[in-house]
């Protein structure tokens, strides 16, 4: 069980670092343009899509971990 919790912690740290890098100045500055995507300003669209991508990848990584654990049993 410790190995599993260490893997989960490692994944959470990895995805957190990627998310914070995506919300760093260079990427926010690139998205801060006077454009609309589906009627939403590009900056808001970028932040929300990054957030949704983070949630999606966390769910997928959790699912893959559970599937691998079941195969090893």
C-alpha positions as CSV (number, residue, x, y, z in Angstrom):
1,X,0.0,0.0,0.0
2,X,2.9,2.4,0.7
3,X,4.1,1.9,-2.8
4,X,0.7,2.9,-4.2
5,X,0.5,6.0,-2.0
6,X,4.0,7.0,-3.1
7,X,3.0,6.7,-6.7
8,X,-0.1,8.8,-6.2
9,X,1.9,11.4,-4.3
10,X,4.4,11.5,-7.2
11,X,1.7,12.0,-9.8
12,X,0.0,14.7,-7.8
13,X,3.3,16.6,-7.4
14,X,4.1,16.2,-11.1
15,X,0.6,17.5,-12.2
16,X,0.7,20.3,-9.7
17,X,4.1,21.5,-11.0
18,X,2.9,21.3,-14.6
19,X,-0.3,23.2,-13.7
20,X,1.7,26.0,-11.9
21,X,4.0,26.3,-14.9
22,X,1.1,26.6,-17.2
23,X,-0.2,29.4,-15.0
24,X,3.2,31.2,-15.0
25,X,3.8,34.6,-16.5
26,X,5.0,33.5,-20.0
27,X,2.0,31.4,-20.7
28,X,-0.5,33.8,-19.2
29,X,1.1,36.6,-21.1
30,X,0.7,34.7,-24.4
31,X,-3.0,34.1,-23.6
32,X,-3.6,37.7,-22.7
33,X,-4.8,38.8,-26.1
34,X,-8.0,40.7,-27.1
35,X,-9.5,37.6,-28.7
36,X,-12.6,35.6,-28.0
37,X,-12.9,31.9,-28.2
38,X,-16.6,30.8,-28.3
39,X,-17.5,34.2,-27.0
40,X,-15.1,33.9,-24.0
41,X,-12.0,36.0,-23.7
42,X,-8.9,34.0,-24.5
43,X,-7.3,34.4,-21.1
44,X,-10.3,33.0,-19.3
45,X,-10.6,30.2,-21.8
46,X,-6.9,29.3,-21.4
47,X,-7.2,29.3,-17.6
48,X,-10.4,27.2,-17.5
49,X,-9.1,24.8,-20.2
50,X,-5.9,24.3,-18.3
51,X,-7.8,23.6,-15.1
52,X,-10.1,21.1,-16.8
53,X,-7.1,19.4,-18.4
54,X,-5.5,19.1,-15.0
55,X,-8.7,17.4,-13.6
56,X,-9.0,15.2,-16.7
57,X,-5.4,14.0,-16.4
58,X,-5.7,13.4,-12.7
59,X,-8.7,11.2,-13.2
60,X,-7.0,9.3,-16.1
61,X,-3.9,8.7,-14.0
62,X,-5.9,7.5,-11.1
63,X,-7.8,5.1,-13.4
64,X,-4.6,3.8,-15.0
65,X,-3.2,3.2,-11.5
66,X,-6.2,1.2,-10.4
67,X,-6.2,-0.9,-13.6
68,X,-2.5,-1.7,-13.2
69,X,-3.0,-2.6,-9.5
70,X,-5.8,-5.0,-10.5
71,X,-3.7,-6.7,-13.1
72,X,-0.9,-7.3,-10.6
73,X,-3.3,-9.1,-8.2
